[in-house]
Amino acid sequence: MTEQLSLWSLIVNASLLVQFVMLLLFFASVVSWVVIIQRGLYLRNAAHNLRQFEDDFWSGIDLNQLYDDIRGRDGGEGLASIFRAGFREFSKLSQQAGVEPDAVMEGAERSMRVALSREEEKLNQHLPFLASVASVSPYIGLFGTVWGIMNSFRGLANVHQATLAVVAPGISEALIATAMGLFAAIPAVLAYNRYSSAADTTFNSYETFAEELSTILHRRIYSK
């Protein structure tokens, strides 16, 4: 209990600028943890939906039936959204009279590229924030530390005898800012590296599926 009170007293007795730095780092840490949890759940669901859709797609189900099922589920996400975009454009153009097969494939592939871009944005959403927290927080904490140490040494001008007991409180409260900066940065950088890798892996699977679907549609349109 004594350590907790002494730590709290160091924060309360810090200068206004150092307190502002601590508050900023605390806010950044809280928001980053919210993002970490939200992104973790989203990417896990994205990987689950990816495997589930691939199982459905390669089960031999008729593509028209699969498209109707997805449309009934509000379009779906991930691979379902990419499939829906490409197959919808393919069906619409192939049913129009006078449309060349190349134009049909170009339209379907263009729709899938647009859907891919949207899904990539969803996968990488808020990751730049984690990268910013990871890279900036230590420097913000260091700024608070430097400022606190400066104030501590300036206070020595009014003291006749400088001892460790006089200097220690000011330096301790300044170092808290550095500790808070690291506390905010370390989880953010670990989460960013992990989630960036997971997002890249999932998006590569999306691109591979889009190419496979394009091949299937190519065979279908040119076999007529």
C-alpha positions, 0 to 999 in steps of 0.5 A: 500500500505504501508503494502505491501511495508513494507512486500516486503521490509522485504523479500528483506532485509532478509538474503540469506538463509532466502530468499532461504527458502522463495523461496523454500516454495513459489515454493512448494506452487505453485506446490502443488496448481497445484497438488491440482487442477489436482487431484481434477479434476481427482478424480471428473472425476473418480467418474463420470466415475464410476457411468456412467459405473455402469449404463451401466453395470447393464442396462442389456447390453450384455457383448460382446457388452459392451466390443466392445464399450469400446475397440472402446473408446481406452479401457476406464479408471477406471471400464471400464479398469478393465472390459476390462482386465478381459473380454478380458482374459476370452474370449480368454481363454474360446475360447481355446480348452482344457482349464479348467474353473478354469484356465480361471477364474484364468487368468481373475482374474489375469488380473483384479488384474493387472488392479486394481493395475494400477488404484490404482496408477492413483488414488494415483498419486502425493498424496505423494507429497502433504503429503510431503509438508504438513509435511515438509513445517512447519519445513522448515519455522521454520528453516528459522525463527530460522536462521533469529532470530539468525542473528537478535540477533547477530546483537545486538552485534554491537548496544549499546542499544537494543530496540524493533525498532532495533530487530523488523525488523529482527524478523518480516522477520524471522517470514515471513518464518514460515507464508509461511511454514504454507501457503504451508502446510495447503492447502496441508494437507487438500487436501491430507486428502480429496483426500486420502479418495476419492481415497480409496472410489473409489478404494473400488468400483473398487474392489467390481466391480471386485468381482461382475464381477468375480462372473458373469464370474464364472457363465458363464463359469461353466454353459456351 
